[in-house]
Amino acid sequence: METGIVLPTTASFTRKGLYEYLLVAHPDAAVNNKINQEKQNFYDQYGEKIAIKTKPHITIANFLAREPMEETLIRWIGRICSSRQSFSVSLNNYSGFPPHTVYLRVQNPKPFQHLASELRVIDNYVRSNACPPAHLIKTPHLTIARQLSETVYLKALMDYSQKTFHETFLVDELVLLRRGQQYETCKTVNVFRLQPQQNNLFN
């Protein structure tokens, strides 16, 4: 699962007893299937296996912490999520992070940015426990393929500038994931439900 952040090497954070945590939002089943098809199409066209190895998700926070800190992390994140309403996310066409990542654009980034702002308490907590600073999302996006060579990236971005994609889904929960090594499969630590969406309110 991609993180959008340059972390210490696997050996270094494992040796220090640190785990990598990701707080993510997943699309619903229907949108997930459509994105997986887009990722398959990318692999078929460019032969980049990373596109089909990663599951569709939007990362909101990414940080390193020690396992004994988990209970406090879950408590803080739970408090934040319990006060936030569910919100709709629109994915609208493609863009890229030069020179290595092609992604789907999040048309309405504010709900994610508001969450990231409230999650600064997590950054303060991990820093106070001698862990690296947390990465809180500034540009919400959903990655199609990353770690591309510049040649593939430039060709793909030109091709994808001619394509369209538009889907909307509801985010009604966030998922906290954990892994002990950089390329290890993430395990679910906790699922945080958001409050039901209310009519006529901007989230």
C-alpha positions as CSV (number, residue, x, y, z in Angstrom):
1,M,0.0,0.0,0.0
2,E,1.4,3.3,-1.0
3,T,2.0,6.0,1.6
4,G,3.0,9.2,-0.2
5,I,5.9,9.7,2.3
6,V,9.5,8.8,2.3
7,L,10.1,6.7,5.4
8,P,13.3,5.4,7.0
9,T,14.5,2.1,5.5
10,T,12.7,-1.0,6.6
11,A,15.6,-2.2,8.6
12,S,16.0,1.1,10.5
13,F,12.4,1.4,11.8
14,T,12.0,-2.3,12.5
15,R,15.2,-2.4,14.5
16,K,14.0,0.6,16.6
17,G,10.8,-1.2,17.4
18,L,8.7,1.1,15.3
19,Y,5.6,0.2,13.2
20,E,4.3,2.1,10.2
21,Y,0.6,3.2,10.7
22,L,-1.7,4.5,8.0
23,L,-5.1,6.1,8.5
24,V,-7.0,5.6,5.2
25,A,-10.4,5.9,3.6
26,H,-11.5,3.2,1.2
27,P,-14.0,3.6,-1.7
28,D,-17.2,1.6,-1.7
29,A,-17.3,-1.8,-3.5
30,A,-18.6,-0.5,-6.8
31,V,-16.1,2.4,-7.1
32,N,-13.3,0.1,-5.8
33,N,-14.0,-2.3,-8.7
34,K,-13.9,0.5,-11.2
35,I,-10.6,1.8,-9.8
36,N,-9.1,-1.7,-9.8
37,Q,-10.0,-2.0,-13.5
38,E,-8.2,1.3,-14.1
39,K,-5.1,-0.1,-12.2
40,Q,-5.3,-3.3,-14.3
41,N,-5.5,-1.2,-17.5
42,F,-2.4,0.7,-16.4
43,Y,-0.5,-2.6,-15.8
44,D,-1.7,-3.9,-19.2
45,Q,-0.5,-0.8,-21.0
46,Y,2.8,-0.1,-19.2
47,G,3.7,-3.3,-17.5
48,E,4.0,-1.7,-14.1
49,K,3.1,-4.4,-11.5
50,I,2.9,-1.9,-8.7
51,A,-0.4,-0.7,-10.1
52,I,-2.1,-4.0,-9.4
53,K,-0.3,-4.7,-6.2
54,T,-1.8,-1.8,-4.2
55,K,-5.4,-1.5,-3.1
56,P,-7.4,1.6,-3.8
57,H,-7.4,4.0,-0.8
58,I,-6.8,7.6,0.2
59,T,-4.2,8.1,2.9
60,I,-5.1,10.8,5.5
61,A,-2.2,10.2,8.0
62,N,1.0,8.2,7.9
63,F,3.3,7.8,10.9
64,L,5.7,5.6,12.7
65,A,5.0,4.6,16.3
66,R,5.7,1.9,18.9
67,E,3.1,-0.8,19.6
68,P,2.6,0.3,23.3
69,M,1.4,3.6,21.9
70,E,-1.4,2.0,20.0
71,E,-4.1,2.3,22.7
72,T,-3.5,6.0,23.0
73,L,-3.5,6.5,19.3
74,I,-6.8,4.6,18.9
75,R,-8.4,6.7,21.7
76,W,-7.3,10.0,20.1
77,I,-8.3,9.0,16.6
78,G,-11.6,7.7,17.9
79,R,-12.4,11.0,19.6
80,I,-11.8,12.9,16.4
81,C,-13.8,10.5,14.2
82,S,-16.7,10.4,16.6
83,S,-17.1,14.2,16.1
84,R,-16.9,14.2,12.3
85,Q,-19.7,13.5,9.9
86,S,-19.6,11.2,6.9
87,F,-18.8,12.9,3.7
88,S,-19.0,12.4,-0.1
89,V,-15.8,12.2,-2.2
90,S,-15.7,12.8,-5.9
91,L,-12.8,11.5,-8.0
92,N,-12.4,13.6,-11.1
93,N,-9.8,12.7,-13.8
94,Y,-6.1,12.2,-13.5
95,S,-3.0,14.1,-12.4
96,G,0.5,13.3,-11.3
97,F,3.3,13.9,-8.8
98,P,6.5,14.3,-10.9
99,P,8.3,12.2,-11.7
100,H,6.9,9.0,-10.3
101,T,3.1,8.9,-9.5
102,V,-0.1,8.9,-11.5
103,Y,-3.3,9.4,-9.4
104,L,-7.0,10.2,-9.5
105,R,-7.8,13.7,-8.3
106,V,-10.0,14.3,-5.3
107,Q,-12.3,17.1,-6.3
108,N,-13.4,18.2,-2.8
109,P,-10.3,18.0,-0.6
110,K,-11.6,20.1,2.4
111,P,-13.1,17.2,4.5
112,F,-9.7,15.4,4.3
113,Q,-7.8,18.6,5.1
114,H,-10.1,19.3,8.1
115,L,-9.4,15.8,9.4
116,A,-5.7,16.2,8.9
117,S,-5.8,19.4,10.8
118,E,-7.5,17.7,13.8
119,L,-5.0,14.9,13.6
120,R,-2.1,17.2,14.5
121,V,-2.6,15.9,18.0
122,I,-1.2,12.6,16.7
123,D,1.8,14.3,15.3
124,N,2.4,15.9,18.7
125,Y,2.0,12.6,20.4
126,V,4.5,10.6,18.2
127,R,7.0,13.4,18.3
128,S,6.8,13.5,22.1
129,N,7.6,9.8,22.2
130,A,10.8,10.2,20.1
131,C,9.2,9.1,16.9
132,P,9.6,10.9,13.5
133,P,7.0,13.6,12.6
134,A,3.7,12.3,11.2
135,H,2.8,12.9,7.6
136,L,-0.7,14.5,7.4
137,I,-2.3,14.7,3.9
138,K,-2.2,18.1,2.2
139,T,-3.2,16.9,-1.3
140,P,-5.8,14.1,-1.0
141,H,-5.5,11.7,-3.9
142,L,-6.0,8.1,-4.9
143,T,-3.0,6.5,-6.5
144,I,-3.2,4.5,-9.7
145,A,0.5,3.7,-10.0
146,R,3.7,5.0,-8.2
147,Q,7.4,4.4,-8.2
148,L,7.4,4.9,-12.0
149,S,10.5,5.7,-14.0
150,E,10.4,9.3,-15.3
151,T,10.0,7.9,-18.9
152,V,6.9,5.9,-18.0
153,Y,5.5,8.7,-15.9
154,L,5.8,11.3,-18.7
155,K,4.2,8.9,-21.3
156,A,1.4,7.8,-18.9
157,L,0.6,11.4,-17.9
158,M,0.3,12.4,-21.5
159,D,-1.9,9.4,-22.2
160,Y,-4.1,9.9,-19.2
161,S,-4.6,13.6,-19.8
162,Q,-6.8,12.5,-22.7
163,K,-8.9,10.2,-20.5
164,T,-11.8,10.9,-18.1
165,F,-12.8,9.3,-14.8
166,H,-15.6,10.5,-12.5
167,E,-17.0,8.6,-9.6
168,T,-18.4,9.5,-6.2
169,F,-18.5,7.5,-2.9
170,L,-19.4,8.1,0.7
171,V,-16.7,8.0,3.4
172,D,-18.4,6.8,6.6
173,E,-15.5,5.1,8.2
174,L,-11.7,5.4,8.5
175,V,-9.4,2.4,8.9
176,L,-6.1,2.4,10.9
177,L,-3.6,0.0,9.3
178,R,-0.2,-1.3,10.6
179,R,2.8,-3.0,9.2
180,G,6.2,-3.9,10.6
181,Q,8.2,-3.6,7.3
182,Q,7.9,-1.3,4.4
183,Y,6.7,-3.9,1.9
184,E,4.7,-6.0,4.3
185,T,1.0,-6.4,3.9
186,C,-0.9,-4.0,6.2
187,K,-3.1,-5.4,9.0
188,T,-6.2,-3.6,10.3
189,V,-5.8,-2.2,13.8
190,N,-9.1,-0.5,14.1
191,V,-12.1,0.9,12.2
192,F,-13.5,4.3,13.2
193,R,-17.1,5.1,12.2
194,L,-18.0,8.6,11.3
195,Q,-21.3,10.2,12.3
196,P,-24.2,9.8,9.8
197,Q,-24.4,12.5,7.2
198,Q,-27.0,15.2,7.9
199,N,-28.8,17.0,5.1
200,N,-28.0,20.6,4.4
201,L,-24.7,20.6,6.2
202,F,-21.4,21.2,4.6
203,N,-18.7,18.7,5.8
